[in-house]
Amino acid sequence: MSWFFAFTSVMVIGTFAFVGLMRYAMRTKLEEVESYFSENSEVRKLQQRWENQRFPRFSRMCLMIDILSMPKRHVKDGVVTEAELASVPLPLRRRFVWLFRLAIFLAAYWGYWCTWL
């Protein structure tokens, strides 16, 4: 078995595992994390933009991942407050941030795979 085949197998299995984790988080944890930002007018305005699109849950998930992975930037821009961010439990915040990091990792390795091909 070649290294390329082993690397490809690991990447395909890892990608399917990541998609499963992302779907699980979208189905079960998205509403929970959005409930902490329910009073925020900026977040509600951004959520309303995606009401009539094809993939609204994915867009809302990306918004929450963006807010939780770069909180200082969003506080500085005035999108969320420190109190709203502090109200989100740490395990829930970690789940969303690690999904983002795993997506970046997989994107980098798929790029490496494409150059190896």
N, C-alpha and C positions, 0 to 999 in steps of 0.2 A: 504494500500500500504506500502510495507516495505521500509526501508532506502536503502537497496541494489538495489531494482528496481528503485527507484528515482535517485540514484547515477549513475546507469548504463544508464538510459535514458538521463541524463544531459551529460554524457561523450560521448555517441553516437552522440547526436545532436551537441555537441561541436566539435567533431572530423570531422563531415561532414562540419560544418561551417569553420573549419580550412583548410580543403582540398579545399574548395571553394575559400577562401582567397588566398591560395598558388597558385592555378591555375590562379586566376585573376592577381596576381602579376607576374607570369611567362609569361602570355600572353600579358600584357600591359606595365609593368614597367621594365622588364629585359633588353630589348634593350636600354631603356633610361639610366639606371644606367651603362650599359656596355659602352655606348658612352663616358662617362667621363674617362674611362680607355682604350680608343681605341689606344692610342699611347704607352701604356706600353707593353714592350716586354715580361715581365714575365707573365703577365695576358694573352696575346695572345698565348704564348706557352702552358699555362695550358688549354686554351680553345681549342686549336688544338688537344690536347690529347683526347678530348671527341667527336670529330667529327664523328667517326665511331661506337659509342656505341649506345645502345638501348635508353637510357634516357639522351640525351645531354643537353636538356634545364634544367632538374632537377640538373644535375651536375654543369652547369654554374650558376644556381640560388644558389646552395650551396656555390660555390666559392665567389659570391658577398656577400652573407650573412656572410661568414667567414671574408672577408676583412672588411666589414662595422661594424661587431660586435666586432672585436678585432683589431682596427687600429694600436695601438702602436706596437703590435707584428709584423705586416706586414711591418711597416715602419722600425723597427729594423732589420728585415731580408732582407730588400731591395727589397721587392716585389712591393711596391707602394711608392710614395712620399707624403709628407705633402700637397703639392700643389694639387695633384690629389684628395686627400681625402677632402680637403677644397672646391674643386669645386663642389662636390656632394651636392645638396640642402638638408637642414636639414629635411624637411618632407619626402623626398624620403629615406634618411638614416634611419629615425625612422621607416618607414614602414617595411623595411627589418629587422631591429634589433628586432622589436616587433614580427614579424613572427617567428624569432628564439626563442625568449623568450616564445612565446605561444607553440611552439613545445616542448620545454623542460618541460613546465608545464604539457602538455597533456601526455608526456611520463612518468612523475613521477606519475601522477594520474592513468594512465593505469597500472603501476606497482603496485600501491596501490590496485587497483581493482583486479588484479590477486592474490594478497596475501589474500584479503578479500574473494575471491571466495572459 
